[in-house]
Every structure is written in C-alpha cells, then in structure tokens.
Amino acid sequence: MRCALRVLSLLIAGAMAPFAAIAAEPATAEADTSLQAPYDGNHWAVLARAQIQARYLPAGLSDDAAIQRALADGTLREAVYPSLQLADDVAYITLKALARSTLDRRKDILYLCRRTDGFELLLDDTAECADDAARRLRFDATAGGALTCRDCAAFGLPTRWERHDRPTRGASD
C-alpha cells in the first residue's frame, strides 16, 4: 500500500509540473538532429523532477549507434535507451522498449528496495520491501559498478547492466 501511495503522489506531482519547462528546446545546433537520435530519459522522472542518483543501461546498449542497431535487429521496439534510473525510493524504468520483455508495459515506476550488495525492484504496487513473497527483480552489484539481475531473464530482460550516470543528452531529457 505504501508503494501505491508513493507512486500516486509521484503521478500527481508530475501532473502539476509546468509543461513549459519540459517542452523547451535546446538553443544549440544539436536541436536540429535531436529528433533523429534515440530518446535518453524517462518522462515520469522529468515530470516528477526526480533527483536521479544512479542510471543503468543494459550491457552493450550505451550509445546511439548501439540503440539504432538494436532497433534494426528487433531487440528494441523503439529508439529509446532502456534504462533504470534510481531516485530515493523508486526506480524510473523504460524497459518496455525491450522487445522480449514480458513485464507489464504500463509499469514505468517501481518501488526500490536498497541492499548493501545491490537493490531490488518490486513488481507489485502493493508490496513492501520486507515482504519475502513479493515479486521482484534482484540486482546484485559486481566489479566496476555493473549489475547482474538474477530474475531478469525470466521476464525477457537483459541480465547484465552497466552504470552510466551521465546521459548522452541533457540530464532532464
């Protein structure tokens, strides 16, 4: 229940965010090509003005060329970075872009349970971190800041993730 209330409060806060700031285009030459480049952000994180503390991408999907290849070979449904962006107690995800994913495509925000050796993402809105029966994705930290997901393969998700804190484009994209 706590998670459901947190997600609801994030959605309400996002609905009240001023849209003018979100729609503003950069005034650089890069703006002319931005529509051709893969999207590198999460719309809910932008609306909630989340303070992203860590960002993870599937191994091998960390640059525009890799995203374009994955789109061409059917690994991705759309030209977006399939990221996990961690904030205080939630993770903003864009995993629905992964063609093999069997997760509910409407889930863009998951409750985050931090551990000393990684973290877990709760798949059910009503679950609590202490609930051992809760469905979850478990991410274990490995050398160099990478992650291994023990449960991801069962959901058609990559099992190896790499930390990439600096987005390819603007931090709020």
N, C-alpha and C positions, 0 to 999 in steps of 0.2 A: 504494500500500500504506500509506503514511504517513497518508493521509486516512482510510482504512478503519479503521486502528488508533485514530485520534483520535475518530472517530465512535463506535466501540465503547467507548472509555473514557468518552465522554460519556454513553452509554446506561447503562453500569454505574454511573457516579457518580449518575445520576438515579434508578436503581433503589434506591440506598441512601439517598436523601434521606428525611428524616422526613416522612410524609404528614400528620401533624397540623398542621404549619405551612401546608401547601398548602391544606388543607381549611378553615382558619379563615375565618370570615365577618367582614366589617367590622361594627362595632357602631354604624353610623350609620343614619339614615333612608334613605340611598341603598341599603342592603342589601335593602330591600323591593322595589325596582324593578330590581335588578341582573339578574335572570333574563330580563327583557324587553329588556335592552339588548344590543347586539352584543358579542361577546367580543373583548377587546383584549389579546391576548397570544399566547404560544407555549408549549405545555405542556412541550416539551423544554427550553426556556430556563429555565422555572420549576424543573423537576426538577434541572437541572444547576447551578442558582443562577448562571447566566451573568451576567457584568457587561456589559450591553448598552451599546455605545459609540455606536451610531447606529441610528435606526429610520426606515425609509422606507415610504411608502404610495403607491399609485397616485394620480396626479393626479385630483382630484375625489372621492376616497373617504376623506376625512379627518375626517368627523363622523358621529354616529349616524344622522342623517336621511339622509345620502347612502348609508350602508350599507343602511338599510331600503329606500330606492328601488331600489338595485342588486339587492337580494334580490327585490323585487316584479317588476322587469323582466327577471329571469333572468340578469343579469350575474354574480351570486354564487349559489353552491349553498347557502350557509348564512350566517347573520348573524354574520360574523366580519370583522375588519379583515385584508385580505390584505397582510400586512406582510413586510418584510425587516428582520430585527433582527441587526445585526452585532456580534459579540464578537471575541475575539482573532484566531483563525484560522478561524472558522466563521461561517456565517450561518444563523440560525434562520428558516425561511420558513413562511408559511401561504398559499401560492399555490394550494393545491388547492381553496380555496374559490371560485376564479375559474372560472366555468362553461366558458369557452372554452380553458382550459389543457389542453395535451396532455402536460405533464410527468408523470412517474410520481407518482401521488398519494401514494405511501408516502414520498416524499422530503420530510423536514421539516428536515433539516440538510444543508447543502452546504459544502464546503471553500471558504474565502475567500482570494483572491489580491489583495492590495492593490497599487494602482498610484498614481503621483503624480497622475494625472488621473481617478481613479475606482477601480473594483475589478472583479474577475471572480469568478463563482461556478462552480465545477467541477461538471459534471453527472454525472460518473462517479466512484464511490468510490475507484477505484484510480489516478486521475490525479494528477499533480503540477503545480504552477504553471508549472514550466519546460517542460512537455510541450506543444509547439505544436500537436500533433494532438488534444489533449484537447477534448472537447465542453464548451462554457462559455457562460455568459451574460455579456456585457460591458456594464458600466455606466460611462458617461462623465459626469463632473461638468459641470454647466452653471452659469450665474449663479444666485446666491441659494441655493446648496446643493441644487439639484434635480439629477436624473439623467436621462439618456437611455439606454435599453437598446437596443443595436444588434441583438441577437439575439432579443429577447423576442417580437416579432410572429410569428416562425416557430413559436413554441411556444404561441401564443394568449394571450400575456401583454401587459399594458399596456407601452407604450414610454416613457411619461413618469412619473417618480416624484418625490415631494417628501419632504424631510426633515421629520419630526415626532418629535422626540426625547422629548417628554413625552406618554406615553399618556393617553388620555381618562380612564381609571381607574387604579388602583394600579399602580405600576411593576413589580410582580411578577406581575400578572394574566396 
